Amino acid sequence: MSFPGGSKVISVGLFCSMLGILIALFLSYPNDVLVKRMNKVLNGLLEAEKFERLAPPKVAVGYGACLDLVVDAQQLLPTVDDIDARENFDYISSMEELYQSYSYYFQHGTAAERYISNTTLFNELITKAASLPSSRYSVGGNAPVMATRFALEGCSVMLSTLATPSLREKLLPDLQIVGGETSHDDIHLILEYKADEEWGHLKAPRANRFIVHNDKNNPLITSLEELDSNLGDFGPDLLVVSGLQMMNGYPFPSGVREERIEKIREQINKQPSSTRIHFEMASFTEISLLDELLSNVIPFSNSLGMNEIELENLLSILKYGNISYVSDSNPRVATVLDQMRQVYKLITDKSRNIKNSRMLTRLHVHTLAYQVILTTQPSRWKHSRAAAARAALTAHRYICGTSEVDVDRAKLILNESFSTSRIIGSRRVSIIDDSPVSCWTESPQFEICVAPVLVCTSPRQTAGGGDNISAAGLAPQL
């Protein structure tokens, strides 16, 4: 049976079907191209991270440990509309200050860590957080997290920490632990939030965390002396100094903090030149503390590790004597490279006038979008390309909580090329997808490697990310 105009109806229908297919193909084309590019980048990074090691390097890591109580920040801190201000506090003493500090860093997507001076408030927060459905406990603290990553990377590791027997049981059995036992572990409350998450009228530009604590052991570096008595026999290739941000805001008796930091300097100075020293930066808030570190720790370190805000913070204290609390959450490569060159020069110039100082020969800056490793040439730091690639892959693996990198859970933020400086006329580097780690030398002394990160789009955890990335970047270079 036929209908008047039936052939026209069929033709229109066929045309619409074909048009729909063409539109679908057009819309999927950019995504297919992007997926292919990310697969090329992934394969290039996997190839670049390979390196050969003759023997497991020995790494000693200090100081301290804690239990991390990780929660969804929104569940613990429901939206409040009447926050009078969003501002930084060097330490927190009330719920209002907690809300103001959290909102200040949330809006910038910047990681921060603060001491809560009000023990009653902190205990109430821990009790409430532990009852939330999103809460979970894990081993925390810079030293245990870095030590664990070093061990996973094939290193022989000594960890300096005071910890309860139950916390020790949670650590890898391969770790050699010195520092004694305690009846109570310090707890860090980790408030996690996701990229583009909204909190009231604020929106987070990236996934990150806000950490609060009321530590009793870690600020005093209680495991320092026992590490000191074991270092000689262990003979480390690398000594890692970390966790000193726990001194921020802590009510030390007069002169005690200065005394503890001077003992760290003495411990470093006892090490032979064959033992390299790495200092892991963190969220420092007190200018006086950073000044003490600039006199007693940083000039005696061969290597520094940090994120973009910690880099800007260090540069600010070196140049202007003040602190930058927040920065661009996704800085241009050129900006970071210029800041690294300045930090290197300022620290090198400062160290020349300090007795027994060591030469700074390595800087590692980890950002959301890329990794940068700068080493002086010639130097004892090996495999910079592999180190940058391993750090970039570890960023995805750890944040996503997976051993395999899944491009369906990733995105590339770094552009297909970048400038090596903000100076007009500076060199531009193109990223080659199947060989994505860009390395070059700068006269007279630097080798610089930049590796793009396949950024995890469904993060499982951000706390501990920097420590894992830094350790993963150091391990190939020993």
Backbone torsions as a table, in degrees:
resi	resn	phi	psi	omega
1	MET	NA	132.3	-178.3
2	SER	-111.4	157.0	179.1
3	PHE	-120.9	144.5	177.0
4	PRO	-58.7	131.0	178.1
5	GLY	74.6	13.1	-177.0
6	GLY	-61.4	-40.2	-178.8
7	SER	-63.1	-33.2	178.6
8	LYS	-67.9	-39.2	179.0
9	VAL	-62.2	-43.7	179.1
10	ILE	-62.8	-42.1	-179.2
11	SER	-63.2	-43.2	179.0
12	VAL	-64.0	-41.7	179.6
13	GLY	-64.4	-42.5	178.5
14	LEU	-62.7	-41.4	179.2
15	PHE	-61.7	-43.8	-179.3
16	CYS	-64.0	-39.2	179.1
17	SER	-63.7	-46.2	179.6
18	MET	-63.7	-40.2	179.4
19	LEU	-62.6	-40.4	179.0
20	GLY	-62.7	-40.6	179.0
21	ILE	-64.6	-43.9	-179.9
22	LEU	-62.9	-41.9	179.0
23	ILE	-63.4	-43.1	178.9
24	ALA	-61.4	-43.1	178.5
25	LEU	-63.5	-40.5	179.7
26	PHE	-63.7	-43.6	-178.1
27	LEU	-69.5	-32.4	-178.0
28	SER	-81.3	-19.0	-175.0
29	TYR	-59.2	-50.0	179.6
30	PRO	-60.4	-38.2	-179.5
31	ASN	-66.6	-41.3	178.1
32	ASP	-61.7	-41.6	178.3
33	VAL	-62.4	-42.7	-179.2
34	LEU	-65.1	-43.7	179.5
35	VAL	-62.2	-42.6	178.0
36	LYS	-61.8	-40.7	179.7
37	ARG	-65.0	-43.5	-179.1
38	MET	-64.7	-36.4	176.4
39	ASN	-64.7	-39.2	176.6
40	LYS	-64.0	-44.2	179.3
41	VAL	-62.3	-44.5	179.4
42	LEU	-59.2	-49.4	-179.9
43	ASN	-62.0	-36.8	177.4
44	GLY	-65.6	-40.3	178.1
45	LEU	-67.9	-41.6	179.1
46	LEU	-61.5	-37.7	177.9
47	GLU	-71.2	-40.0	-176.2
48	ALA	-70.6	-28.0	-176.3
49	GLU	-75.7	-8.5	-179.6
50	LYS	-73.5	136.7	175.5
51	PHE	-155.4	161.9	-179.8
52	GLU	-108.1	137.8	179.7
53	ARG	-126.1	134.5	-178.1
54	LEU	-78.9	-40.1	-178.0
55	ALA	-149.5	151.9	179.6
56	PRO	-64.3	123.7	176.2
57	PRO	-70.6	152.7	178.1
58	LYS	-97.3	128.4	-177.7
59	VAL	-128.2	125.9	173.2
60	ALA	-104.5	131.9	-174.3
61	VAL	-126.5	126.4	174.5
62	GLY	-132.2	157.2	9.5
63	TYR	-142.8	144.9	170.2
64	GLY	91.5	169.9	179.0
65	ALA	-156.5	168.5	176.4
66	CYS	-160.1	172.7	167.6
67	LEU	-100.2	128.1	173.9
68	ASP	-89.9	126.6	171.0
69	LEU	-104.6	105.9	-173.3
70	VAL	-98.3	129.6	179.2
71	VAL	-139.1	160.3	169.8
72	ASP	-72.4	118.4	-174.9
73	ALA	-56.4	-36.9	-177.6
74	GLN	-63.4	-32.1	-179.5
75	GLN	-72.8	-32.9	-179.6
76	LEU	-87.1	-35.5	-177.5
77	LEU	-118.6	83.0	178.0
78	PRO	-62.2	154.7	-177.0
79	THR	-58.3	133.8	175.3
80	VAL	-122.0	125.6	-174.8
81	ASP	-84.2	-17.5	-172.6
82	ASP	-104.5	32.4	174.3
83	ILE	-67.8	121.6	-175.8
84	ASP	-71.5	-33.1	-175.8
85	ALA	-154.0	157.9	172.7
86	ARG	-117.1	110.8	-176.2
87	GLU	-150.8	161.7	178.3
88	ASN	-83.0	142.8	169.6
89	PHE	-125.7	136.6	179.4
90	ASP	-66.1	-30.9	170.5
91	TYR	-147.4	162.9	-171.3
92	ILE	-116.9	132.8	-178.7
93	SER	-123.3	-6.4	-177.9
94	SER	-147.8	165.2	179.0
95	MET	-65.1	-35.9	179.2
96	GLU	-63.3	-42.4	178.1
97	GLU	-66.0	-33.9	176.7
98	LEU	-63.6	-46.1	178.8
99	TYR	-62.0	-43.5	-178.7
100	GLN	-66.0	-42.0	179.7
101	SER	-67.5	-45.2	-179.2
102	TYR	-60.5	-45.8	-178.7
103	SER	-65.3	-34.3	179.6
104	TYR	-60.9	-46.2	-177.7
105	TYR	-82.9	-31.9	177.9
106	PHE	-59.1	-44.1	-176.5
107	GLN	-66.0	-23.2	178.1
108	HIS	-98.0	-9.6	-176.4
109	GLY	65.8	31.4	-175.1
110	THR	-104.4	132.6	175.6
111	ALA	-68.7	143.1	177.6
112	ALA	-150.5	157.9	-178.2
113	GLU	-140.4	126.4	-175.7
114	ARG	-134.9	144.9	176.0
115	TYR	-83.7	131.7	174.0
116	ILE	-97.8	113.1	-176.2
117	SER	-76.9	-19.1	-179.0
118	ASN	-91.0	99.6	-175.9
119	THR	-63.2	-37.9	178.8
120	THR	-61.4	-45.7	178.3
121	LEU	-60.7	-44.9	-178.5
122	PHE	-62.0	-44.3	179.9
123	ASN	-63.7	-36.1	176.9
124	GLU	-65.7	-40.4	177.8
125	LEU	-63.7	-41.7	179.7
126	ILE	-63.8	-44.2	179.7
127	THR	-60.9	-45.4	179.9
128	LYS	-66.8	-43.7	-177.7
129	ALA	-63.1	-40.7	-177.5
130	ALA	-64.8	-22.3	-178.7
131	SER	-88.2	-6.8	-176.7
132	LEU	-78.4	147.1	-179.1
133	PRO	-63.8	-23.8	-177.8
134	SER	-86.2	-6.0	-170.7
135	SER	-76.3	147.4	174.2
136	ARG	-156.3	147.2	177.6
137	TYR	-99.3	145.3	173.5
138	SER	-151.5	164.2	176.2
139	VAL	-67.0	131.7	-178.0
140	GLY	-132.3	-176.1	-176.2
141	GLY	97.8	140.9	-177.1
142	ASN	-56.2	-46.3	-172.9
143	ALA	-65.0	-51.7	179.6
144	PRO	-62.8	-37.3	-179.5
145	VAL	-66.6	-45.5	178.3
146	MET	-66.6	-40.5	179.8
147	ALA	-61.1	-42.8	179.0
148	THR	-61.9	-43.5	179.7
149	ARG	-65.2	-41.8	177.4
150	PHE	-58.8	-43.1	179.6
151	ALA	-63.8	-42.1	178.0
152	LEU	-64.2	-25.9	178.8
153	GLU	-88.0	8.1	173.7
154	GLY	92.2	15.3	179.3
155	CYS	-91.8	156.6	170.3
156	SER	-91.3	122.0	-164.7
157	VAL	-125.4	133.7	168.9
158	MET	-110.8	126.2	-179.1
159	LEU	-111.2	129.1	178.2
160	SER	-100.8	111.7	179.4
161	THR	-161.5	148.6	169.1
162	LEU	-94.6	123.7	-173.9
163	ALA	-151.1	155.1	175.4
164	THR	-73.5	158.9	176.1
165	PRO	-57.3	-36.0	-178.8
166	SER	-67.8	-36.1	177.5
167	LEU	-70.9	-38.7	178.3
168	ARG	-59.6	-36.6	-179.7
169	GLU	-65.5	-23.7	-179.5
170	LYS	-82.0	-12.9	-178.2
171	LEU	-85.3	158.5	179.1
172	LEU	-60.1	136.0	-179.2
173	PRO	-65.5	-18.9	-179.6
174	ASP	-73.2	-16.6	-177.4
175	LEU	-74.9	135.4	171.7
176	GLN	-90.6	113.1	-172.2
177	ILE	-105.6	128.1	174.8
178	VAL	-125.7	149.6	177.6
179	GLY	135.7	-7.9	176.1
180	GLY	85.0	179.9	-177.4
181	GLU	-115.1	158.7	176.6
182	THR	-135.4	161.3	-179.9
183	SER	-89.5	-9.3	-175.7
184	HIS	-144.7	123.0	176.4
185	ASP	-84.5	139.2	170.2
186	ASP	-65.9	145.2	-180.0
187	ILE	-118.4	133.5	173.6
188	HIS	-109.4	129.1	178.5
189	LEU	-94.0	116.6	-175.1
190	ILE	-104.1	112.8	179.7
191	LEU	-97.4	103.7	-176.2
192	GLU	-93.8	143.6	172.3
193	TYR	-141.4	159.3	-173.4
194	LYS	-101.0	163.4	174.7
195	ALA	-63.2	138.6	178.9
196	ASP	67.1	9.4	176.4
197	GLU	-69.1	140.3	-179.9
198	GLU	-103.8	139.3	177.4
199	TRP	-135.3	100.3	-169.9
200	GLY	65.4	-129.2	179.1
201	HIS	-93.9	6.7	179.4
202	LEU	-97.7	154.0	180.0
203	LYS	-136.8	130.0	-178.4
204	ALA	-79.5	127.0	179.8
205	PRO	-73.6	-16.2	179.7
206	ARG	-158.5	162.2	175.2
207	ALA	-70.5	139.7	177.7
208	ASN	-166.9	-164.8	-177.3
209	ARG	-147.5	156.6	173.2
210	PHE	-122.9	124.7	-173.2
211	ILE	-113.1	135.0	174.0
212	VAL	-128.1	150.3	-178.7
213	HIS	-153.1	166.6	176.5
214	ASN	-138.3	49.2	-171.2
215	ASP	-60.9	145.5	175.2
216	LYS	-112.3	-33.8	-176.7
217	ASN	-92.3	-48.3	-171.0
218	ASN	-60.4	-38.9	-179.9
219	PRO	-61.5	-27.3	-176.3
220	LEU	-89.4	-2.7	-179.9
221	ILE	49.7	56.5	-170.7
222	THR	-67.9	-15.5	-178.5
223	SER	-95.8	4.2	-172.9
224	LEU	-62.1	-46.3	-174.7
225	GLU	-65.7	-39.9	-179.4
226	GLU	-69.8	-34.8	173.6
227	LEU	-62.1	-41.6	-178.9
228	ASP	-57.6	-39.0	-177.1
229	SER	-77.5	-12.3	-178.2
230	ASN	-107.2	-14.5	-175.1
231	LEU	-64.6	-37.2	-177.3
232	GLY	-60.2	-47.8	-179.4
233	ASP	-70.0	-33.9	-177.7
234	PHE	-72.6	-39.7	177.9
235	GLY	60.3	62.5	-175.0
236	PRO	-70.3	147.7	169.3
237	ASP	-77.3	-25.8	-178.2
238	LEU	-142.9	134.4	171.5
239	LEU	-113.5	122.2	-178.7
240	VAL	-102.9	124.5	176.5
241	VAL	-103.8	120.4	-178.2
242	SER	-149.4	171.0	175.4
243	GLY	81.6	7.1	-176.1
244	LEU	-73.7	-13.2	175.9
245	GLN	-65.9	-16.1	177.4
246	MET	-64.2	-14.8	177.5
247	MET	-77.5	-16.1	178.1
248	ASN	-58.1	127.1	171.6
249	GLY	77.3	-8.7	-176.3
250	TYR	-73.8	137.4	-177.0
251	PRO	-80.0	75.1	179.5
252	PHE	-70.1	142.6	165.7
253	PRO	-61.8	156.3	-175.5
254	SER	-54.4	127.3	174.3
255	GLY	83.8	-10.6	-174.9
256	VAL	-70.4	-43.4	-179.7
257	ARG	-61.7	-45.4	179.6
258	GLU	-59.8	-39.4	-179.8
259	GLU	-64.5	-41.8	-178.9
260	ARG	-67.2	-39.6	179.4
261	ILE	-67.9	-37.5	176.6
262	GLU	-63.9	-33.5	177.7
263	LYS	-69.1	-32.4	174.6
264	ILE	-64.4	-43.8	178.0
265	ARG	-59.4	-43.0	178.9
266	GLU	-62.3	-40.5	179.2
267	GLN	-62.9	-43.3	177.8
268	ILE	-61.9	-44.7	-175.5
269	ASN	-67.9	-19.0	177.3
270	LYS	-75.2	-18.5	-174.9
271	GLN	-77.0	141.6	177.9
272	PRO	-67.9	163.4	-178.9
273	SER	-63.7	-20.3	178.2
274	SER	-71.2	-18.4	176.8
275	THR	-92.4	115.7	177.3
276	ARG	-82.8	150.8	-177.2
277	ILE	-115.3	128.3	175.4
278	HIS	-117.5	130.4	174.7
279	PHE	-110.6	124.3	179.8
280	GLU	-95.5	114.4	178.1
281	MET	-68.7	169.6	179.8
282	ALA	-161.0	-164.5	-176.9
283	SER	-84.4	87.5	178.7
284	PHE	-90.9	136.6	-176.5
285	THR	-116.9	-24.1	-176.6
286	GLU	-95.6	123.7	178.6
287	ILE	-61.2	-39.2	-178.5
288	SER	-63.7	-36.0	178.3
289	LEU	-67.9	-45.0	178.2
290	LEU	-62.5	-37.2	176.8
291	ASP	-61.4	-40.9	178.7
292	GLU	-65.3	-38.2	178.5
293	LEU	-69.6	-33.9	177.9
294	LEU	-69.5	-18.4	177.6
295	SER	-97.8	-30.3	-168.7
296	ASN	-118.0	-14.8	-176.1
297	VAL	-125.0	-54.5	-174.0
298	ILE	-61.3	-42.5	179.4
299	PRO	-67.7	-11.8	-178.1
300	PHE	-107.3	14.6	-178.9
301	SER	-109.5	140.0	175.5
302	ASN	-87.0	-23.1	-173.3
303	SER	-141.2	142.4	176.2
304	LEU	-127.8	138.4	175.8
305	GLY	-123.1	141.4	-174.9
306	MET	-167.3	165.5	170.7
307	ASN	-98.7	-174.0	-172.4
308	GLU	-66.7	-36.5	179.7
309	ILE	-73.4	-36.0	178.2
310	GLU	-67.9	-34.1	174.3
311	LEU	-63.3	-48.6	-179.8
312	GLU	-64.3	-37.6	178.5
313	ASN	-62.3	-46.2	-180.0
314	LEU	-64.4	-42.8	178.8
315	LEU	-63.4	-39.3	-178.9
316	SER	-64.9	-42.2	180.0
317	ILE	-70.0	-33.6	178.9
318	LEU	-69.8	-40.1	-175.0
319	LYS	-88.4	-40.1	-169.0
320	TYR	-121.7	-8.6	-179.7
321	GLY	76.3	17.5	176.8
322	ASN	-132.0	-177.7	-173.4
323	ILE	-120.3	140.0	170.9
324	SER	-99.5	119.6	-175.4
325	TYR	-84.4	-29.2	179.6
326	VAL	-134.4	163.0	177.6
327	SER	-152.0	178.9	175.0
328	ASP	-58.1	126.7	-177.9
329	SER	-73.7	-13.0	177.2
330	ASN	-141.6	71.8	-175.3
331	PRO	-71.1	151.7	175.7
332	ARG	-65.0	149.0	177.6
333	VAL	-57.3	-42.7	-178.9
334	ALA	-58.4	-40.5	179.6
335	THR	-63.6	-47.3	-179.2
336	VAL	-64.8	-41.4	179.5
337	LEU	-63.2	-42.2	177.7
338	ASP	-63.0	-40.9	179.0
339	GLN	-65.6	-39.6	178.6
340	MET	-63.8	-41.7	178.6
341	ARG	-62.7	-41.0	179.5
342	GLN	-65.8	-45.4	179.5
343	VAL	-60.0	-44.7	179.5
344	TYR	-58.3	-48.3	-176.8
345	LYS	-65.4	-43.9	-176.9
346	LEU	-66.2	-41.8	179.3
347	ILE	-68.7	-42.1	178.9
348	THR	-60.9	-44.5	179.3
349	ASP	-64.1	-40.9	-179.4
350	LYS	-67.3	-39.1	-175.1
351	SER	-69.2	-26.7	-178.9
352	ARG	-58.3	-27.6	-176.7
353	ASN	-97.3	9.7	-178.5
354	ILE	-113.3	125.9	-177.0
355	LYS	-62.3	137.4	177.1
356	ASN	64.6	16.3	179.5
357	SER	-67.5	157.7	178.0
358	ARG	-104.8	160.1	179.1
359	MET	-83.1	127.2	173.4
360	LEU	-73.0	120.4	-175.5
361	THR	-126.2	0.7	-177.2
362	ARG	-152.9	134.2	171.5
363	LEU	-130.0	133.4	175.5
364	HIS	-126.5	120.4	176.9
365	VAL	-116.1	124.1	178.4
366	HIS	-109.6	125.5	176.7
367	THR	-119.9	173.3	179.0
368	LEU	-59.3	-40.9	-169.5
369	ALA	-94.6	-21.1	-174.3
370	TYR	-162.0	164.6	174.7
371	GLN	-115.0	140.5	175.2
372	VAL	-128.5	126.5	174.5
373	ILE	-122.5	122.9	178.8
374	LEU	-113.1	126.5	175.3
375	THR	-130.1	146.8	176.4
376	THR	-77.6	153.8	-179.6
377	GLN	-125.7	132.6	-4.5
378	PRO	-76.1	157.2	177.0
379	SER	-153.4	170.0	179.7
380	ARG	-84.8	-5.4	179.6
381	TRP	-76.8	122.4	-175.5
382	LYS	-103.5	165.0	166.8
383	HIS	52.5	49.5	-178.6
384	SER	-61.0	-39.2	179.6
385	ARG	-62.5	-47.2	179.1
386	ALA	-63.5	-37.9	-179.7
387	ALA	-63.8	-44.5	179.5
388	ALA	-65.0	-41.8	178.8
389	ALA	-65.0	-44.5	-179.7
390	ARG	-62.7	-40.2	177.9
391	ALA	-63.3	-42.9	-179.7
392	ALA	-64.2	-42.9	179.6
393	LEU	-69.7	-37.2	177.8
394	THR	-63.2	-35.4	178.0
395	ALA	-56.3	-46.6	179.4
396	HIS	-71.0	-47.8	-175.8
397	ARG	-58.9	-44.5	-176.8
398	TYR	-72.9	-48.4	-176.3
399	ILE	-63.4	-39.4	178.8
400	CYS	-81.6	-12.5	180.0
401	GLY	68.3	44.6	-177.0
402	THR	-143.0	154.1	176.4
403	SER	-88.1	-16.3	-179.5
404	GLU	-113.1	141.7	176.9
405	VAL	-85.8	123.7	-178.2
406	ASP	-110.2	113.6	-177.5
407	VAL	-66.7	-19.1	176.3
408	ASP	-72.9	-14.4	177.4
409	ARG	-115.2	30.6	-175.0
410	ALA	-141.1	161.7	172.2
411	LYS	-147.3	152.9	175.0
412	LEU	-100.5	122.8	177.9
413	ILE	-97.2	-35.5	-179.0
414	LEU	-64.9	133.6	179.4
415	ASN	-66.8	173.3	-177.4
416	GLU	-75.3	-7.2	174.0
417	SER	-155.2	162.1	179.5
418	PHE	-150.0	156.1	176.0
419	SER	-88.0	147.8	-179.6
420	THR	-86.1	-5.3	178.3
421	SER	-164.0	158.2	174.6
422	ARG	-80.0	-7.3	178.4
423	ILE	-65.3	133.1	-179.4
424	ILE	-58.9	134.7	179.9
425	GLY	85.3	7.0	180.0
426	SER	-68.3	160.7	-177.9
427	ARG	-64.9	144.6	175.0
428	ARG	-112.9	133.1	-177.5
429	VAL	-110.3	126.6	175.9
430	SER	-92.5	137.4	178.5
431	ILE	-85.3	122.3	176.8
432	ILE	-89.5	116.6	-169.6
433	ASP	-55.2	-44.6	-177.3
434	ASP	-87.2	2.2	172.0
435	SER	-145.4	68.4	-163.3
436	PRO	-79.6	-10.7	179.3
437	VAL	-84.5	114.5	-178.1
438	SER	-95.0	121.1	178.2
439	CYS	-125.1	141.2	176.5
440	TRP	-154.1	163.4	177.6
441	THR	-108.9	148.1	177.0
442	GLU	-123.0	131.8	-179.4
443	SER	-70.9	136.6	3.4
444	PRO	-101.8	0.2	-161.8
445	GLN	-139.2	-7.6	-172.1
446	PHE	-105.3	144.9	157.0
447	GLU	-114.4	131.5	-179.0
448	ILE	-123.8	133.1	175.6
449	CYS	-124.9	132.1	178.6
450	VAL	-121.2	127.6	179.5
451	ALA	-124.4	129.7	176.9
452	PRO	-71.6	148.6	177.1
453	VAL	-103.8	132.5	169.2
454	LEU	-81.8	91.9	-168.8
455	VAL	-66.7	128.5	179.4
456	CYS	-67.7	125.0	-178.7
457	THR	-93.8	-8.1	176.2
458	SER	-132.0	71.2	-172.6
459	PRO	-65.2	138.1	174.1
460	ARG	-92.3	-32.5	-178.6
461	GLN	-160.4	144.5	173.1
462	THR	-114.4	-29.4	178.4
463	ALA	-61.5	131.4	-177.7
464	GLY	89.8	-5.3	-178.9
465	GLY	-61.6	-48.5	-178.9
466	GLY	-61.7	-39.4	179.8
467	ASP	-65.5	-43.3	177.3
468	ASN	-62.7	-43.5	-178.4
469	ILE	-64.7	-45.5	-178.9
470	SER	-62.0	-46.0	-179.5
471	ALA	-65.2	-40.3	179.4
472	ALA	-64.6	-33.0	177.0
473	GLY	-74.3	-31.5	-179.7
474	LEU	-76.3	-39.1	-171.6
475	ALA	-54.1	-44.8	-179.9
476	PRO	-69.3	-16.4	-172.2
477	GLN	-91.9	-2.3	-176.8
478	LEU	-87.8	NA	NA
